[in-house]
Amino acid sequence: MFNKKLSVISYLLFVILIIAAFFRLYNINQTPPGLYPDEAMNGNNALEAIAAGNWKNFYPENNGREGLFINIQALSIIIFGNQPWALRGVSAIFGIFTVLGIYFLTKKLFENYKIENSELIALLSAFLIAVSFWHINFSRIGFRAIMAPFFLTWAVYFILKSFDPVRNNSEALPAKNSSDSASSLEISNGVGEEKYKNTIIAGIFYGLGFYSYIAYRATPLLILIIFIYWFLKFRDLRKEIVKKFIVFTLTSIIVFAPLGYYFLTHPQDFFGRTAQISVFSSPAPLKTLALNVVKTAGMFNFSGDLNWRHNYAGTPELFWPIGIMFLVGIFFGFISFLKNFKLKIENYFPFLILFSWLVIAALPVVVSGEGIPHALRAIIMIPPIFILAGFGEILIYNLMKKYISYPIRFMICALLLVIITFNSYQTYFIKWANNQNTKDAFDETSVLIGRELNSLPKELPKYVVVSRNGVDVRGIPMPSQTIMFITDTFTPDKQKEKNIFYVLPDQKNKIPNGAYTIELN
């Protein structure tokens, strides 16, 4: 019976991963249209790294970017060439494995603490993130931020796994009302057997997360909460818990060390754009902060990110049925947290993690003074949001049991999942992908210009007059990066080789007679 159940769960998880892969890889060579200059900047740094063999931990141009994602994109370019989808395919892979991580994390989070239907909550949470426009979108754009929820999800999973009461998926878990010493005895056995393997794996994942996105730097607070909980809960194991914390921390520091050394020697790059957009730079910081909190809280169910690169502009980040599930999960999770915390029952721990994660991940969003609500900056909030939504759906389903017979209840739930999936497909691939605002947001025009330049004779001098404003990159504004990537003309040597050159409007007199000229404005 157990094997049969496991087989069904494995099959359902496989189906969910297929759905996740479809939404992240289907038509990726055409959608999103164009190539945003920030993506192209990554690609140009990757092309230069390939040509020069100079792979960096940090690329300081364009306000600075951690190097791991760009270096992985470079490997993709080596295999597939300098095509937009070669940059975005890397994001898709991280997105797919985040869905898998959500399943394992949710299952681990709930099953060890006697929460009913942990398997079903895990499957639902993984499904909801698999078909989420929010996560699908950033899984198809060449931004390094997609790595942040991936690394944090797997890091937290392996931290929890390192504290399994017993090994080999035993169901001999701590009882809800058992004494601290009894619980400690069971966990002690697990600690002794597990040693530090999962702790080290957790440290590796967590350390790599610092190579992902600036917002990730707030997450040590979450890790501290987890370890402090165990330290306070299991008094007999405090020495062992401290050892595990030290092993985890040292592993994370070792992984982070190359990037940390760079920041130590280039402190201005550590803060980068953070200082530029801080809410505390505004004339009324407290008022701005309060407004940011309200806007961020409302982005899930009322009014979402207005940027067409990040969202179907203005629509909530959660499709309304998922938004309801999330609110139900928040409400009953909070009640459960307060109730169980007061009674000192152990199953408040999952909600301690989820609510802490939400608040901590929201901090980098609300303290920024630009573009709120901001779906990209809030990307680390995605895992707890969809886990709580999965939990909320189970609560709704259990409520339906009192009033609706099983066949009808099953049909309603199945139909709802189909509607959610279809809505995601229609919104992303039909409405959003074909909208002119989306094409403009991803600078489709520059891709077309780049391809036109590639089609012209090599011996013909070709000049691009860059009239658009943007961050200066080696003397030329950022908007030129898209054309440079498509034509592989980022460096002076490549420009000479391809006979393609970039000038500012006041340098038009340098353009020779007979040259092909096009203006980027």
Secondary structure as UniProt FT lines:
FT   HELIX           2..25
FT   TURN            26..30
FT   HELIX           37..52
FT   STRAND          58..59
FT   TURN            62..63
FT   STRAND          65..66
FT   HELIX           67..80
FT   HELIX           84..111
FT   TURN            112..114
FT   TURN            116..117
FT   HELIX           118..130
FT   HELIX           133..138
FT   TURN            139..140
FT   HELIX           144..146
FT   HELIX           147..162
FT   TURN            168..169
FT   TURN            176..177
FT   HELIX           180..194
FT   TURN            195..196
FT   HELIX           197..209
FT   TURN            210..212
FT   HELIX           214..218
FT   HELIX           220..233
FT   HELIX           235..237
FT   HELIX           238..265
FT   HELIX           267..271
FT   HELIX           273..276
FT   HELIX           279..281
FT   HELIX           285..298
FT   TURN            299..302
FT   TURN            308..310
FT   TURN            313..314
FT   HELIX           320..343
FT   HELIX           346..348
FT   HELIX           349..366
FT   TURN            375..378
FT   HELIX           379..381
FT   HELIX           382..400
FT   TURN            401..403
FT   HELIX           406..425
FT   HELIX           426..432
FT   TURN            433..434
FT   HELIX           436..441
FT   TURN            442..443
FT   HELIX           444..455
FT   TURN            458..459
FT   STRAND          462..466
FT   STRAND          472..473
FT   TURN            474..475
FT   STRAND          476..477
FT   HELIX           478..480
FT   HELIX           481..487
FT   HELIX           492..498
FT   STRAND          500..503
FT   HELIX           505..510
FT   TURN            513..514
FT   STRAND          516..520
//
